[in-house]
Amino acid sequence: MIGIDVERLAPQLFAVVQQDDEDDWIAAWGMAFEDHAEVASTTGDLRMLTASPESALRYFDEGEDVRTSLVWVNPAQPRGSALL
């Protein structure tokens, strides 16, 4: 039986964080896979699939008064072979 390194294959979790002069909040959660990202807003009214986590940020643009950034929940692990 061949084992699969589930930790190494797991998607990377990230947050889309927004900030204005008074507050900051999480606008969405996402999972980054090797070839795409899946993102869901915290309000529950938006789900999307994008080419990368960074490309999802434009959908949360709210103008000059709100800054939007990507924050990784856990720093990326080096990827290698997923077979044990």
N, C-alpha and C positions, 0 to 999 in steps of 0.2 A: 504494500500500500504506500502510495506517495502522499506525504503530508504537504499541506499548503500553509504558508506563513501568513495567517490571517491579519496579524498586526501590520505587516508590511503592505498588504493589499488594501487595507482599510482606507476609506476616503479621509482626507484631511478636513477637519471641522473649522469653519470660520464664521465670523460675524461681520455684518455690514453695520458699522457704527456711524451715527450721525451726531453732530455737535453744533450748538449755536453758542452765543455769548453767555448763556445762563445755564445750560444743561447739556447732557449727552445721553444717548439712548441707543439701544439695539433696534435697528429697523428690520433686520432679517438675519436668518441663519442659513448657512450653506455647507454643502459637502463638495470638496474638490476631488475629482477623479483624474486619472492620467490624461484623459482626452476631453473632459467637459466638467462643468459645475452645475449643481442643482441648488436652487435658492428658493426659500419660502419666507415671505414677510411675517413679522411677528403679529400683524393684525389679522393674518389668515386670508387676506383677499388677493394675494399674488403669489404664484408659483411659476418658476421659470427654469429653463435649461439654457445655459450659455456656454460659449467656447472656453471660457476661463473664469475664475473668480473675479479677476479685475474687470472683465467686460460686463459684469453684472452691476457695477457701481453706477454706470450712467443711468440706469433705470430708477435710481434713488436720488438723482440730482434735484435739489430744491432751490437752486439759485445761490447767490453770493452769501446769503446770511447763514446757510447751513452747510457745514463741511461734512463730507462723506468719506469714510475710509474703510479699508479692509483690515481686520484684526484676526490673526490666526489663534485658535484656541490652544493648540499645542504646536510648537515649532516643528517644521517638517522633518521627518525621519529620512535619512538617506535611503533611497530605493535601490534594491538589488534584486536578485533572484527570489522569487516567491516560493520556490520549492525547497523543502528541507532535505 
